[in-house]
Amino acid sequence: MPGSSNGSTSTKTMGVLTVGGLVVVTAYTVALGSNGWLWFGWVVLGLITLAMVTTRSA
């Protein structure tokens, strides 16, 4: 895409994966019950995405 850097694209991709992961983990929890490891993984993914956004804007 013109005008977009690789860092911007990877940050957007991580954001999409994080939101998609939240949807999947929530659906799993509703259908089969809570799994702490799935939620832990989603929190880690969210923190990585947040770190990427923070370092990109700095």
C-alpha distance matrix in Angstrom:
0.0 3.8 6.3 5.9 8.4 9.7 12.5 10.8 9.3 12.8 14.5 13.1 14.0 17.4 17.9 17.4 19.7 22.2 22.5 22.8 25.4 27.3 27.6 28.7 31.2 32.6 33.1 34.8 37.0 38.0 38.8 40.4 41.1 39.7 38.7 38.5 36.5 33.6 33.7 33.9 30.9 28.9 30.1 29.1 25.6 25.5 26.9 24.3 21.5 23.4 23.8 20.1 19.5 22.6 21.8 18.3 19.8 22.8
3.8 0.0 3.8 5.7 8.4 10.9 13.5 11.8 11.4 15.0 16.4 15.3 16.8 19.9 20.2 20.3 22.7 24.9 25.2 25.9 28.4 30.1 30.5 31.9 34.3 35.5 36.2 38.0 40.0 41.1 42.0 43.6 44.2 42.7 41.6 41.3 39.3 36.6 36.4 36.5 33.6 31.5 32.4 31.4 28.0 27.6 28.7 26.2 23.3 24.8 25.0 21.4 20.4 23.1 22.2 18.5 19.6 22.3
6.3 3.8 0.0 3.8 6.6 10.0 11.7 9.9 10.7 14.1 14.8 14.2 16.4 19.0 19.1 19.9 22.4 24.0 24.5 25.7 28.0 29.5 30.3 31.9 33.9 35.1 36.2 38.0 39.7 40.8 42.1 43.6 43.9 42.1 41.0 40.4 38.5 35.9 35.4 35.3 32.7 30.6 31.0 30.0 26.8 26.1 26.8 24.5 21.6 22.6 22.7 19.2 17.9 20.2 19.3 15.5 16.3 18.9
5.9 5.7 3.8 0.0 3.8 6.7 8.3 6.3 6.9 10.4 11.2 10.8 12.8 15.3 15.7 16.5 18.9 20.5 21.3 22.4 24.5 26.1 27.1 28.6 30.5 31.8 33.0 34.6 36.3 37.7 38.9 40.3 40.5 38.6 37.4 36.8 34.8 32.3 31.8 31.7 28.9 26.9 27.5 26.3 23.1 22.6 23.3 20.9 18.1 19.3 19.4 15.8 14.9 17.5 16.6 12.9 14.2 17.0
8.4 8.4 6.6 3.8 0.0 3.8 5.4 5.3 6.5 8.8 10.1 10.9 12.5 14.5 15.6 16.9 18.6 20.2 21.6 22.7 24.3 26.1 27.5 28.7 30.3 32.0 33.3 34.6 36.3 37.9 39.1 40.2 40.3 38.2 36.7 35.8 33.6 31.3 31.0 30.4 27.6 26.0 26.4 24.8 21.8 21.6 21.8 19.0 16.8 18.1 17.5 13.8 13.6 15.9 14.3 10.9 13.0 15.2
9.7 10.9 10.0 6.7 3.8 0.0 3.8 5.4 5.1 6.2 8.6 9.9 10.5 12.3 14.2 15.4 16.4 18.2 20.1 20.9 22.1 24.3 25.8 26.5 28.1 30.1 31.4 32.3 34.2 36.0 37.0 37.8 38.0 35.9 34.2 33.3 30.8 28.7 28.7 28.0 25.0 23.7 24.3 22.4 19.4 19.8 20.1 16.9 15.0 17.0 16.2 12.4 13.2 15.7 13.9 11.0 14.0 16.0
12.5 13.5 11.7 8.3 5.4 3.8 0.0 3.8 5.4 5.2 6.1 8.6 9.8 10.5 12.3 14.3 15.2 16.3 18.4 19.8 20.6 22.5 24.5 25.4 26.5 28.4 30.1 31.0 32.5 34.5 35.8 36.5 36.3 33.9 32.2 31.0 28.8 26.8 26.4 25.5 22.8 21.4 21.6 19.7 16.9 16.9 16.8 13.8 12.0 13.5 12.6 8.8 9.6 11.9 10.2 7.4 10.6 12.6
10.8 11.8 9.9 6.3 5.3 5.4 3.8 0.0 3.8 5.5 5.2 6.2 8.6 9.9 10.6 12.4 14.3 15.3 16.7 18.3 19.7 21.2 22.9 24.3 25.6 27.1 28.8 30.1 31.5 33.2 34.6 35.7 35.5 33.3 32.0 31.0 29.1 26.8 26.1 25.7 23.1 21.2 21.4 20.2 17.1 16.6 17.0 14.6 11.9 13.2 13.2 9.6 8.9 11.9 11.2 7.8 10.0 13.0
9.3 11.4 10.7 6.9 6.5 5.1 5.4 3.8 0.0 3.8 5.4 5.2 6.1 8.7 9.8 10.6 12.3 14.2 15.5 16.3 18.0 20.0 21.2 22.3 24.0 25.7 26.9 28.2 30.0 31.6 32.7 33.8 34.0 32.1 30.8 30.2 28.0 25.5 25.3 25.2 22.2 20.4 21.3 20.0 16.6 16.6 17.7 15.1 12.4 14.6 14.9 11.3 11.3 14.6 14.1 11.1 13.6 16.5
12.8 15.0 14.1 10.4 8.8 6.2 5.2 5.5 3.8 0.0 3.8 5.4 4.9 6.1 8.6 9.8 10.4 12.1 14.3 15.0 16.0 18.2 19.9 20.5 21.9 24.0 25.4 26.3 28.0 30.0 31.0 31.7 31.8 29.7 28.0 27.2 24.9 22.6 22.6 22.1 19.1 17.6 18.5 16.8 13.5 14.0 14.9 11.8 9.7 12.4 12.4 8.9 10.0 13.3 12.5 10.5 13.6 16.0
14.5 16.4 14.8 11.2 10.1 8.6 6.1 5.2 5.4 3.8 0.0 3.8 5.4 5.1 6.2 8.7 9.8 10.4 12.4 14.1 15.0 16.6 18.6 19.8 20.8 22.5 24.3 25.4 26.7 28.6 30.1 30.9 30.6 28.3 26.9 25.9 24.0 21.7 21.0 20.6 18.0 16.1 16.4 15.2 12.0 11.6 12.4 9.9 7.0 9.2 9.7 6.3 6.5 10.1 10.2 8.2 10.8 13.6
13.1 15.3 14.2 10.8 10.9 9.9 8.6 6.2 5.2 5.4 3.8 0.0 3.8 5.4 5.0 6.2 8.6 9.8 10.7 12.2 14.0 15.4 16.7 18.3 19.8 21.2 22.7 24.2 25.7 27.2 28.6 29.8 29.8 27.9 26.8 26.3 24.6 21.8 21.2 21.5 18.9 16.5 17.3 16.8 13.3 12.6 14.3 12.5 9.1 11.2 12.7 9.8 9.0 12.8 13.5 11.2 13.1 16.4
14.0 16.8 16.4 12.8 12.5 10.5 9.8 8.6 6.1 4.9 5.4 3.8 0.0 3.8 5.4 5.1 6.2 8.6 10.0 10.4 12.0 14.2 15.4 16.2 18.0 19.8 20.9 22.1 24.0 25.7 26.6 27.7 28.0 26.2 24.9 24.6 22.5 19.8 19.8 20.0 17.0 15.0 16.5 15.7 11.9 12.3 14.3 12.1 9.3 12.4 13.7 10.9 11.3 15.0 15.4 13.6 16.1 19.0
17.4 19.9 19.0 15.3 14.5 12.3 10.5 9.9 8.7 6.1 5.1 5.4 3.8 0.0 3.8 5.4 5.0 6.0 8.6 9.6 10.1 12.2 14.2 14.9 16.0 18.0 19.7 20.5 22.0 24.1 25.3 26.0 25.9 23.7 22.2 21.5 19.5 17.0 16.7 16.6 13.7 11.7 12.9 11.9 8.3 8.6 10.6 8.4 5.8 9.3 10.7 8.5 9.4 12.8 13.5 12.6 15.1 17.6
17.9 20.2 19.1 15.7 15.6 14.2 12.3 10.6 9.8 8.6 6.2 5.0 5.4 3.8 0.0 3.8 5.4 5.1 6.3 8.5 9.7 10.7 12.5 14.2 15.3 16.6 18.4 19.9 21.0 22.7 24.3 25.4 25.1 23.1 22.2 21.5 20.1 17.3 16.4 16.9 14.6 11.8 12.7 12.8 9.3 8.2 10.7 9.8 6.3 8.7 11.2 9.5 9.0 12.5 14.2 13.0 14.6 17.6
17.4 20.3 19.9 16.5 16.9 15.4 14.3 12.4 10.6 9.8 8.7 6.2 5.1 5.4 3.8 0.0 3.8 5.4 5.3 6.0 8.4 9.9 10.7 12.2 14.1 15.3 16.5 18.2 19.9 21.2 22.4 23.8 24.1 22.5 21.7 21.8 20.3 17.1 16.8 17.9 15.3 12.5 14.3 14.7 11.0 10.6 13.7 12.7 9.7 12.3 14.8 13.0 12.7 16.3 17.7 16.4 18.0 21.2
19.7 22.7 22.4 18.9 18.6 16.4 15.2 14.3 12.3 10.4 9.8 8.6 6.2 5.0 5.4 3.8 0.0 3.8 5.5 5.0 5.8 8.5 9.8 10.2 11.8 13.9 15.1 16.0 17.9 19.7 20.7 21.6 21.8 20.1 18.9 18.9 17.1 14.0 14.2 15.1 12.1 9.8 12.2 12.2 8.4 9.2 12.4 11.2 9.1 12.3 14.5 13.0 13.7 17.0 18.2 17.4 19.6 22.3
22.2 24.9 24.0 20.5 20.2 18.2 16.3 15.3 14.2 12.1 10.4 9.8 8.6 6.0 5.1 5.4 3.8 0.0 3.8 5.4 5.0 6.2 8.8 9.9 10.4 12.1 14.2 15.2 16.3 18.3 19.8 20.6 20.3 18.1 17.1 16.7 15.3 12.3 11.6 12.5 10.2 7.1 9.0 9.6 6.3 5.9 9.5 9.3 7.3 9.9 12.6 12.1 12.4 15.3 17.1 16.9 18.6 21.1
22.5 25.2 24.5 21.3 21.6 20.1 18.4 16.7 15.5 14.3 12.4 10.7 10.0 8.6 6.3 5.3 5.5 3.8 0.0 3.8 5.4 5.1 6.4 8.8 10.0 10.6 12.4 14.3 15.3 16.6 18.4 19.8 19.6 17.9 17.7 17.8 17.1 13.7 12.7 14.5 12.8 9.3 11.1 12.8 9.8 8.6 12.3 12.8 10.3 12.2 15.4 14.8 14.3 17.3 19.5 18.9 20.1 23.0
22.8 25.9 25.7 22.4 22.7 20.9 19.8 18.3 16.3 15.0 14.1 12.2 10.4 9.6 8.5 6.0 5.0 5.4 3.8 0.0 3.8 5.4 5.1 6.3 8.6 9.9 10.6 12.3 14.2 15.4 16.5 18.0 18.4 17.2 16.8 17.6 16.5 12.9 13.0 15.1 12.8 9.9 12.8 14.0 10.9 11.0 14.7 14.7 12.6 15.1 17.9 17.1 17.1 20.3 22.1 21.4 23.0 25.9
25.4 28.4 28.0 24.5 24.3 22.1 20.6 19.7 18.0 16.0 15.0 14.0 12.0 10.1 9.7 8.4 5.8 5.0 5.4 3.8 0.0 3.8 5.4 5.1 6.0 8.4 9.8 10.4 12.1 14.1 15.2 15.9 16.0 14.4 13.5 14.0 12.8 9.2 9.5 11.4 9.1 6.5 9.8 11.1 8.5 9.2 12.8 13.0 11.9 14.4 17.0 16.8 17.4 20.1 21.9 21.8 23.6 26.0
27.3 30.1 29.5 26.1 26.1 24.3 22.5 21.2 20.0 18.2 16.6 15.4 14.2 12.2 10.7 9.9 8.5 6.2 5.1 5.4 3.8 0.0 3.8 5.5 5.2 6.0 8.4 9.8 10.4 12.1 14.1 15.2 14.6 12.9 12.8 13.2 13.0 9.5 8.5 11.2 10.0 6.7 9.1 11.6 9.7 9.2 12.8 14.1 12.8 14.4 17.4 17.8 17.8 20.2 22.5 22.6 23.9 26.3
27.6 30.5 30.3 27.1 27.5 25.8 24.5 22.9 21.2 19.9 18.6 16.7 15.4 14.2 12.5 10.7 9.8 8.8 6.4 5.1 5.4 3.8 0.0 3.8 5.6 5.2 6.1 8.6 9.9 10.6 12.1 14.0 14.2 13.4 14.0 15.3 15.3 11.6 11.2 14.3 13.1 10.1 12.9 15.2 13.1 12.8 16.5 17.5 15.9 17.7 20.8 20.7 20.5 23.2 25.5 25.2 26.4 29.2
28.7 31.9 31.9 28.6 28.7 26.5 25.4 24.3 22.3 20.5 19.8 18.3 16.2 14.9 14.2 12.2 10.2 9.9 8.8 6.3 5.1 5.5 3.8 0.0 3.8 5.5 5.1 6.1 8.6 9.9 10.5 11.7 12.5 11.9 11.9 13.7 13.2 9.4 10.3 13.3 11.8 9.7 13.1 15.0 13.1 13.8 17.3 17.9 16.9 19.2 21.9 21.8 22.2 24.9 26.9 26.7 28.4 30.9
31.2 34.3 33.9 30.5 30.3 28.1 26.5 25.6 24.0 21.9 20.8 19.8 18.0 16.0 15.3 14.1 11.8 10.4 10.0 8.6 6.0 5.2 5.6 3.8 0.0 3.8 5.5 5.1 6.1 8.6 9.9 10.3 10.0 8.6 8.5 10.0 10.0 6.4 6.8 10.2 9.5 7.7 10.8 13.0 12.1 12.6 15.9 17.0 16.7 18.5 21.1 21.7 22.3 24.5 26.6 27.0 28.5 30.7
32.6 35.5 35.1 31.8 32.0 30.1 28.4 27.1 25.7 24.0 22.5 21.2 19.8 18.0 16.6 15.3 13.9 12.1 10.6 9.9 8.4 6.0 5.2 5.5 3.8 0.0 3.8 5.4 5.0 6.2 8.6 10.0 9.4 8.6 10.0 11.7 12.7 9.5 8.8 12.5 12.6 10.2 12.6 15.5 14.6 14.3 17.6 19.3 18.5 19.8 22.9 23.5 23.5 25.7 28.2 28.5 29.6 31.9
33.1 36.2 36.2 33.0 33.3 31.4 30.1 28.8 26.9 25.4 24.3 22.7 20.9 19.7 18.4 16.5 15.1 14.2 12.4 10.6 9.8 8.4 6.1 5.1 5.5 3.8 0.0 3.8 5.4 5.1 6.1 8.4 9.3 9.9 11.3 13.9 14.6 11.3 11.7 15.4 14.9 13.0 15.9 18.4 17.2 17.3 20.8 22.0 21.1 22.8 25.8 26.1 26.2 28.7 30.9 30.9 32.2 34.8
34.8 38.0 38.0 34.6 34.6 32.3 31.0 30.1 28.2 26.3 25.4 24.2 22.1 20.5 19.9 18.2 16.0 15.2 14.3 12.3 10.4 9.8 8.6 6.1 5.1 5.4 3.8 0.0 3.8 5.5 5.2 5.6 6.8 7.4 8.3 11.4 11.9 9.0 10.3 13.8 13.4 12.4 15.4 17.6 16.9 17.7 20.8 22.0 21.7 23.6 26.2 26.7 27.3 29.6 31.6 31.9 33.5 35.8
37.0 40.0 39.7 36.3 36.3 34.2 32.5 31.5 30.0 28.0 26.7 25.7 24.0 22.0 21.0 19.9 17.9 16.3 15.3 14.2 12.1 10.4 9.9 8.6 6.1 5.0 5.4 3.8 0.0 3.8 5.6 5.5 4.4 4.5 6.9 9.7 11.4 9.1 9.3 12.9 13.6 12.6 14.8 17.5 17.4 17.7 20.6 22.3 22.2 23.6 26.2 27.2 27.6 29.6 31.9 32.5 33.8 35.9
38.0 41.1 40.8 37.7 37.9 36.0 34.5 33.2 31.6 30.0 28.6 27.2 25.7 24.1 22.7 21.2 19.7 18.3 16.6 15.4 14.1 12.1 10.6 9.9 8.6 6.2 5.1 5.5 3.8 0.0 3.8 6.0 5.9 7.6 10.5 13.3 15.2 12.8 12.8 16.5 17.1 15.7 17.8 20.8 20.4 20.3 23.4 25.2 24.6 25.9 28.8 29.7 29.7 31.8 34.3 34.7 35.7 38.0
38.8 42.0 42.1 38.9 39.1 37.0 35.8 34.6 32.7 31.0 30.1 28.6 26.6 25.3 24.3 22.4 20.7 19.8 18.4 16.5 15.2 14.1 12.1 10.5 9.9 8.6 6.1 5.2 5.6 3.8 0.0 3.8 6.1 8.9 11.2 14.6 15.9 13.6 14.6 18.1 18.3 17.3 20.0 22.5 21.9 22.4 25.5 26.9 26.5 28.1 30.9 31.5 31.8 34.1 36.4 36.6 37.9 40.3
40.4 43.6 43.6 40.3 40.2 37.8 36.5 35.7 33.8 31.7 30.9 29.8 27.7 26.0 25.4 23.8 21.6 20.6 19.8 18.0 15.9 15.2 14.0 11.7 10.3 10.0 8.4 5.6 5.5 6.0 3.8 0.0 3.8 6.9 8.6 12.3 13.7 12.1 13.5 16.7 17.1 16.9 19.4 21.7 21.6 22.5 25.3 26.7 26.8 28.5 30.9 31.8 32.5 34.5 36.6 37.2 38.7 40.8
41.1 44.2 43.9 40.5 40.3 38.0 36.3 35.5 34.0 31.8 30.6 29.8 28.0 25.9 25.1 24.1 21.8 20.3 19.6 18.4 16.0 14.6 14.2 12.5 10.0 9.4 9.3 6.8 4.4 5.9 6.1 3.8 0.0 3.8 6.6 9.8 12.1 11.0 11.6 14.7 15.9 15.7 17.6 20.1 20.6 21.2 23.7 25.5 25.8 27.1 29.5 30.8 31.4 33.2 35.4 36.3 37.6 39.5
39.7 42.7 42.1 38.6 38.2 35.9 33.9 33.3 32.1 29.7 28.3 27.9 26.2 23.7 23.1 22.5 20.1 18.1 17.9 17.2 14.4 12.9 13.4 11.9 8.6 8.6 9.9 7.4 4.5 7.6 8.9 6.9 3.8 0.0 3.8 6.3 9.0 8.3 8.3 11.2 12.9 12.8 14.3 16.8 17.7 18.2 20.4 22.4 23.0 24.1 26.4 27.9 28.6 30.1 32.3 33.4 34.7 36.4
38.7 41.6 41.0 37.4 36.7 34.2 32.2 32.0 30.8 28.0 26.9 26.8 24.9 22.2 22.2 21.7 18.9 17.1 17.7 16.8 13.5 12.8 14.0 11.9 8.5 10.0 11.3 8.3 6.9 10.5 11.2 8.6 6.6 3.8 0.0 3.8 5.5 5.5 6.7 8.8 10.2 11.1 12.8 14.6 15.7 16.9 18.8 20.5 21.5 22.9 24.8 26.2 27.4 28.9 30.7 32.0 33.6 35.1
38.5 41.3 40.4 36.8 35.8 33.3 31.0 31.0 30.2 27.2 25.9 26.3 24.6 21.5 21.5 21.8 18.9 16.7 17.8 17.6 14.0 13.2 15.3 13.7 10.0 11.7 13.9 11.4 9.7 13.3 14.6 12.3 9.8 6.3 3.8 0.0 3.8 5.5 5.2 6.0 8.5 9.9 10.5 12.3 14.2 15.2 16.4 18.4 19.9 20.8 22.5 24.4 25.6 26.7 28.5 30.1 31.7 32.8
36.5 39.3 38.5 34.8 33.6 30.8 28.8 29.1 28.0 24.9 24.0 24.6 22.5 19.5 20.1 20.3 17.1 15.3 17.1 16.5 12.8 13.0 15.3 13.2 10.0 12.7 14.6 11.9 11.4 15.2 15.9 13.7 12.1 9.0 5.5 3.8 0.0 3.8 5.4 4.9 6.0 8.5 9.8 10.4 12.1 14.0 15.2 16.4 18.2 19.7 20.9 22.5 24.3 25.5 26.8 28.5 30.4 31.5
33.6 36.6 35.9 32.3 31.3 28.7 26.8 26.8 25.5 22.6 21.7 21.8 19.8 17.0 17.3 17.1 14.0 12.3 13.7 12.9 9.2 9.5 11.6 9.4 6.4 9.5 11.3 9.0 9.1 12.8 13.6 12.1 11.0 8.3 5.5 5.5 3.8 0.0 3.8 5.4 5.1 6.2 8.7 9.9 10.5 12.2 14.3 15.4 16.4 18.2 19.9 21.1 22.6 24.2 25.8 26.9 28.8 30.3
33.7 36.4 35.4 31.8 31.0 28.7 26.4 26.1 25.3 22.6 21.0 21.2 19.8 16.7 16.4 16.8 14.2 11.6 12.7 13.0 9.5 8.5 11.2 10.3 6.8 8.8 11.7 10.3 9.3 12.8 14.6 13.5 11.6 8.3 6.7 5.2 5.4 3.8 0.0 3.8 5.4 5.0 6.2 8.6 9.7 10.4 12.3 14.2 15.1 16.2 18.2 19.9 20.9 22.2 24.2 25.6 27.0 28.5
33.9 36.5 35.3 31.7 30.4 28.0 25.5 25.7 25.2 22.1 20.6 21.5 20.0 16.6 16.9 17.9 15.1 12.5 14.5 15.1 11.4 11.2 14.3 13.3 10.2 12.5 15.4 13.8 12.9 16.5 18.1 16.7 14.7 11.2 8.8 6.0 4.9 5.4 3.8 0.0 3.8 5.4 5.1 6.3 8.6 9.8 10.6 12.4 14.3 15.2 16.5 18.5 20.0 20.9 22.6 24.3 26.0 27.0
30.9 33.6 32.7 28.9 27.6 25.0 22.8 23.1 22.2 19.1 18.0 18.9 17.0 13.7 14.6 15.3 12.1 10.2 12.8 12.8 9.1 10.0 13.1 11.8 9.5 12.6 14.9 13.4 13.6 17.1 18.3 17.1 15.9 12.9 10.2 8.5 6.0 5.1 5.4 3.8 0.0 3.8 5.4 5.1 6.2 8.6 9.9 10.6 12.3 14.1 15.3 16.6 18.4 19.9 21.1 22.5 24.6 25.8
28.9 31.5 30.6 26.9 26.0 23.7 21.4 21.2 20.4 17.6 16.1 16.5 15.0 11.7 11.8 12.5 9.8 7.1 9.3 9.9 6.5 6.7 10.1 9.7 7.7 10.2 13.0 12.4 12.6 15.7 17.3 16.9 15.7 12.8 11.1 9.9 8.5 6.2 5.0 5.4 3.8 0.0 3.8 5.4 5.0 6.1 8.6 9.8 10.4 12.1 14.1 15.2 16.4 18.1 19.9 20.9 22.7 24.3
30.1 32.4 31.0 27.5 26.4 24.3 21.6 21.4 21.3 18.5 16.4 17.3 16.5 12.9 12.7 14.3 12.2 9.0 11.1 12.8 9.8 9.1 12.9 13.1 10.8 12.6 15.9 15.4 14.8 17.8 20.0 19.4 17.6 14.3 12.8 10.5 9.8 8.7 6.2 5.1 5.4 3.8 0.0 3.8 5.4 5.0 6.1 8.6 9.8 10.3 12.2 14.2 15.2 16.2 18.2 19.8 21.2 22.4
29.1 31.4 30.0 26.3 24.8 22.4 19.7 20.2 20.0 16.8 15.2 16.8 15.7 11.9 12.8 14.7 12.2 9.6 12.8 14.0 11.1 11.6 15.2 15.0 13.0 15.5 18.4 17.6 17.5 20.8 22.5 21.7 20.1 16.8 14.6 12.3 10.4 9.9 8.6 6.3 5.1 5.4 3.8 0.0 3.8 5.4 5.1 6.2 8.6 9.8 10.5 12.4 14.3 15.2 16.4 18.3 20.2 21.1
25.6 28.0 26.8 23.1 21.8 19.4 16.9 17.1 16.6 13.5 12.0 13.3 11.9 8.3 9.3 11.0 8.4 6.3 9.8 10.9 8.5 9.7 13.1 13.1 12.1 14.6 17.2 16.9 17.4 20.4 21.9 21.6 20.6 17.7 15.7 14.2 12.1 10.5 9.7 8.6 6.2 5.0 5.4 3.8 0.0 3.8 5.5 5.1 6.2 8.6 9.9 10.6 12.4 14.2 15.4 16.5 18.6 20.1
25.5 27.6 26.1 22.6 21.6 19.8 16.9 16.6 16.6 14.0 11.6 12.6 12.3 8.6 8.2 10.6 9.2 5.9 8.6 11.0 9.2 9.2 12.8 13.8 12.6 14.3 17.3 17.7 17.7 20.3 22.4 22.5 21.2 18.2 16.9 15.2 14.0 12.2 10.4 9.8 8.6 6.1 5.0 5.4 3.8 0.0 3.8 5.5 5.1 6.1 8.6 9.8 10.5 12.1 14.2 15.3 16.7 18.4
26.9 28.7 26.8 23.3 21.8 20.1 16.8 17.0 17.7 14.9 12.4 14.3 14.3 10.6 10.7 13.7 12.4 9.5 12.3 14.7 12.8 12.8 16.5 17.3 15.9 17.6 20.8 20.8 20.6 23.4 25.5 25.3 23.7 20.4 18.8 16.4 15.2 14.3 12.3 10.6 9.9 8.6 6.1 5.1 5.5 3.8 0.0 3.8 5.4 5.0 6.1 8.6 9.8 10.3 12.1 14.0 15.5 16.4
24.3 26.2 24.5 20.9 19.0 16.9 13.8 14.6 15.1 11.8 9.9 12.5 12.1 8.4 9.8 12.7 11.2 9.3 12.8 14.7 13.0 14.1 17.5 17.9 17.0 19.3 22.0 22.0 22.3 25.2 26.9 26.7 25.5 22.4 20.5 18.4 16.4 15.4 14.2 12.4 10.6 9.8 8.6 6.2 5.1 5.5 3.8 0.0 3.8 5.4 5.0 6.2 8.7 9.8 10.5 12.2 14.4 15.4
21.5 23.3 21.6 18.1 16.8 15.0 12.0 11.9 12.4 9.7 7.0 9.1 9.3 5.8 6.3 9.7 9.1 7.3 10.3 12.6 11.9 12.8 15.9 16.9 16.7 18.5 21.1 21.7 22.2 24.6 26.5 26.8 25.8 23.0 21.5 19.9 18.2 16.4 15.1 14.3 12.3 10.4 9.8 8.6 6.2 5.1 5.4 3.8 0.0 3.8 5.4 5.1 6.3 8.6 10.0 10.5 12.5 14.4
23.4 24.8 22.6 19.3 18.1 17.0 13.5 13.2 14.6 12.4 9.2 11.2 12.4 9.3 8.7 12.3 12.3 9.9 12.2 15.1 14.4 14.4 17.7 19.2 18.5 19.8 22.8 23.6 23.6 25.9 28.1 28.5 27.1 24.1 22.9 20.8 19.7 18.2 16.2 15.2 14.1 12.1 10.3 9.8 8.6 6.1 5.0 5.4 3.8 0.0 3.8 5.4 5.1 6.1 8.6 9.8 10.8 12.4
23.8 25.0 22.7 19.4 17.5 16.2 12.6 13.2 14.9 12.4 9.7 12.7 13.7 10.7 11.2 14.8 14.5 12.6 15.4 17.9 17.0 17.4 20.8 21.9 21.1 22.9 25.8 26.2 26.2 28.8 30.9 30.9 29.5 26.4 24.8 22.5 20.9 19.9 18.2 16.5 15.3 14.1 12.2 10.5 9.9 8.6 6.1 5.0 5.4 3.8 0.0 3.8 5.5 5.0 6.1 8.4 10.0 10.6
20.1 21.4 19.2 15.8 13.8 12.4 8.8 9.6 11.3 8.9 6.3 9.8 10.9 8.5 9.5 13.0 13.0 12.1 14.8 17.1 16.8 17.8 20.7 21.8 21.7 23.5 26.1 26.7 27.2 29.7 31.5 31.8 30.8 27.9 26.2 24.4 22.5 21.1 19.9 18.5 16.6 15.2 14.2 12.4 10.6 9.8 8.6 6.2 5.1 5.4 3.8 0.0 3.8 5.4 5.3 6.0 8.7 10.0
19.5 20.4 17.9 14.9 13.6 13.2 9.6 8.9 11.3 10.0 6.5 9.0 11.3 9.4 9.0 12.7 13.7 12.4 14.3 17.1 17.4 17.8 20.5 22.2 22.3 23.5 26.2 27.3 27.6 29.7 31.8 32.5 31.4 28.6 27.4 25.6 24.3 22.6 20.9 20.0 18.4 16.4 15.2 14.3 12.4 10.5 9.8 8.7 6.3 5.1 5.5 3.8 0.0 3.8 5.6 5.2 6.3 8.7
22.6 23.1 20.2 17.5 15.9 15.7 11.9 11.9 14.6 13.3 10.1 12.8 15.0 12.8 12.5 16.3 17.0 15.3 17.3 20.3 20.1 20.2 23.2 24.9 24.5 25.7 28.7 29.6 29.6 31.8 34.1 34.5 33.2 30.1 28.9 26.7 25.5 24.2 22.2 20.9 19.9 18.1 16.2 15.2 14.2 12.1 10.3 9.8 8.6 6.1 5.0 5.4 3.8 0.0 3.8 5.5 5.4 6.3
21.8 22.2 19.3 16.6 14.3 13.9 10.2 11.2 14.1 12.5 10.2 13.5 15.4 13.5 14.2 17.7 18.2 17.1 19.5 22.1 21.9 22.5 25.5 26.9 26.6 28.2 30.9 31.6 31.9 34.3 36.4 36.6 35.4 32.3 30.7 28.5 26.8 25.8 24.2 22.6 21.1 19.9 18.2 16.4 15.4 14.2 12.1 10.5 10.0 8.6 6.1 5.3 5.6 3.8 0.0 3.8 5.5 5.1
18.3 18.5 15.5 12.9 10.9 11.0 7.4 7.8 11.1 10.5 8.2 11.2 13.6 12.6 13.0 16.4 17.4 16.9 18.9 21.4 21.8 22.6 25.2 26.7 27.0 28.5 30.9 31.9 32.5 34.7 36.6 37.2 36.3 33.4 32.0 30.1 28.5 26.9 25.6 24.3 22.5 20.9 19.8 18.3 16.5 15.3 14.0 12.2 10.5 9.8 8.4 6.0 5.2 5.5 3.8 0.0 3.8 5.6
19.8 19.6 16.3 14.2 13.0 14.0 10.6 10.0 13.6 13.6 10.8 13.1 16.1 15.1 14.6 18.0 19.6 18.6 20.1 23.0 23.6 23.9 26.4 28.4 28.5 29.6 32.2 33.5 33.8 35.7 37.9 38.7 37.6 34.7 33.6 31.7 30.4 28.8 27.0 26.0 24.6 22.7 21.2 20.2 18.6 16.7 15.5 14.4 12.5 10.8 10.0 8.7 6.3 5.4 5.5 3.8 0.0 3.8
22.8 22.3 18.9 17.0 15.2 16.0 12.6 13.0 16.5 16.0 13.6 16.4 19.0 17.6 17.6 21.2 22.3 21.1 23.0 25.9 26.0 26.3 29.2 30.9 30.7 31.9 34.8 35.8 35.9 38.0 40.3 40.8 39.5 36.4 35.1 32.8 31.5 30.3 28.5 27.0 25.8 24.3 22.4 21.1 20.1 18.4 16.4 15.4 14.4 12.4 10.6 10.0 8.7 6.3 5.1 5.6 3.8 0.0
